Amino acid sequence: MFNTYKDQVEFLCIYTREAHPSDGWQVHDNLEEDIVFPDPTTDDERTAAASACQIKFDLQMPMLIDSMDNDVEEKYISLPMRLFVVDADGKIAYSGDRGPRGFDPDSWEAAIKALI
């Protein structure tokens, strides 16, 4: 997700609920990559998981944390992952298909370029 301010672009990552918690639907790839987190039950636990994700994948953008009531995930229907562009007026200018199969960075990039 990003916001535009005149000719500036702000990239943000929003960490929503854990898609493959160790105490839920754990996937083999996560075990091989040592990505093992139980489903967070508090804001602090969710923040810790998000921080570990940001460090492990060297994400160079601010990461916001969804509330424990999953407000962002439910409003944007973002699980398991999704790319959005929010224009300077706060309106969704691009909503990518649900990932990982619908994850299309090229169309996301085109939407960004169209706004700037």
C-alpha positions in Angstrom: 0.0 0.0 0.0 1.2 3.5 -0.5 -0.1 7.0 -0.3 0.8 9.9 -2.7 1.3 13.4 -1.5 1.7 15.7 -4.5 4.6 14.0 -6.3 5.8 12.0 -3.3 5.1 8.3 -2.8 4.9 6.7 0.6 5.2 2.9 0.8 3.7 1.1 3.8 3.3 -2.5 4.7 0.5 -3.5 7.0 0.9 -6.7 9.0 -2.4 -8.4 9.5 -3.1 -11.7 11.2 -0.7 -14.5 10.8 -1.6 -16.5 7.7 0.2 -19.7 8.8 0.6 -19.8 12.6 2.5 -22.7 14.2 -0.6 -23.5 16.2 -2.8 -23.4 13.1 -2.3 -24.1 9.4 1.5 -24.3 9.5 3.0 -24.8 6.0 6.2 -26.8 5.3 7.9 -23.9 3.5 7.6 -21.8 6.7 9.3 -24.6 8.7 12.1 -24.8 6.2 12.6 -21.0 6.4 12.3 -21.0 10.2 9.2 -18.8 10.1 7.4 -20.3 13.1 5.1 -18.1 15.1 2.0 -19.0 17.1 -1.2 -17.0 16.3 -0.7 -13.8 18.2 -3.3 -13.1 20.9 -2.1 -9.6 21.9 -1.0 -6.5 20.1 2.5 -7.0 21.5 2.7 -10.5 20.1 1.5 -9.4 16.7 4.0 -6.5 16.8 6.8 -9.0 17.7 5.9 -11.2 14.7 5.7 -8.2 12.4 9.1 -6.9 13.5 10.7 -10.3 13.0 9.2 -10.4 9.5 10.4 -6.9 8.7 14.0 -7.8 9.8 14.1 -11.3 8.2 13.0 -9.9 4.8 14.9 -6.6 5.2 11.8 -4.6 4.4 12.9 -1.0 4.0 9.4 0.6 4.5 7.4 1.4 7.6 5.3 -1.5 8.8 1.9 -0.8 10.4 0.2 -3.4 12.6 -3.5 -4.3 12.1 -5.5 -4.3 15.3 -6.3 -7.6 17.0 -9.9 -7.3 15.7 -8.4 -7.6 12.2 -10.1 -4.4 11.1 -7.8 -3.7 8.1 -7.7 -7.3 6.9 -11.5 -7.4 7.0 -12.1 -4.1 5.2 -9.5 -4.7 2.5 -10.0 -8.4 2.2 -6.2 -8.6 2.1 -5.4 -12.1 3.4 -3.1 -13.8 2.5 -1.4 -10.8 0.8 -2.5 -8.1 -1.5 -1.1 -4.9 -3.1 -3.0 -1.7 -3.0 -2.5 1.9 -4.2 -4.3 4.7 -2.3 -4.4 8.0 -4.1 -3.8 11.4 -2.5 -7.5 11.7 -1.7 -7.5 8.5 0.2 -9.3 6.5 -2.4 -8.3 3.1 -3.6 -6.8 3.5 -7.0 -5.6 0.0 -7.4 -6.5 -3.3 -5.7 -4.5 -6.3 -6.8 -5.8 -9.8 -6.8 -5.2 -12.0 -3.7 -1.8 -13.5 -3.4 0.3 -15.5 -3.8 -1.1 -16.5 -7.2 -2.7 -13.1 -7.9 0.4 -11.2 -6.7 1.3 -9.0 -9.7 4.0 -6.4 -8.9 4.1 -5.3 -12.6 0.5 -4.2 -12.6 1.0 -2.5 -9.2 4.0 -0.6 -10.5 1.9 0.5 -13.5 -0.8 1.8 -11.2 1.8 3.7 -9.2 3.3 5.3 -12.4 -0.2 6.2 -13.6 -0.7 8.3 -10.4 2.6 10.0 -10.5 
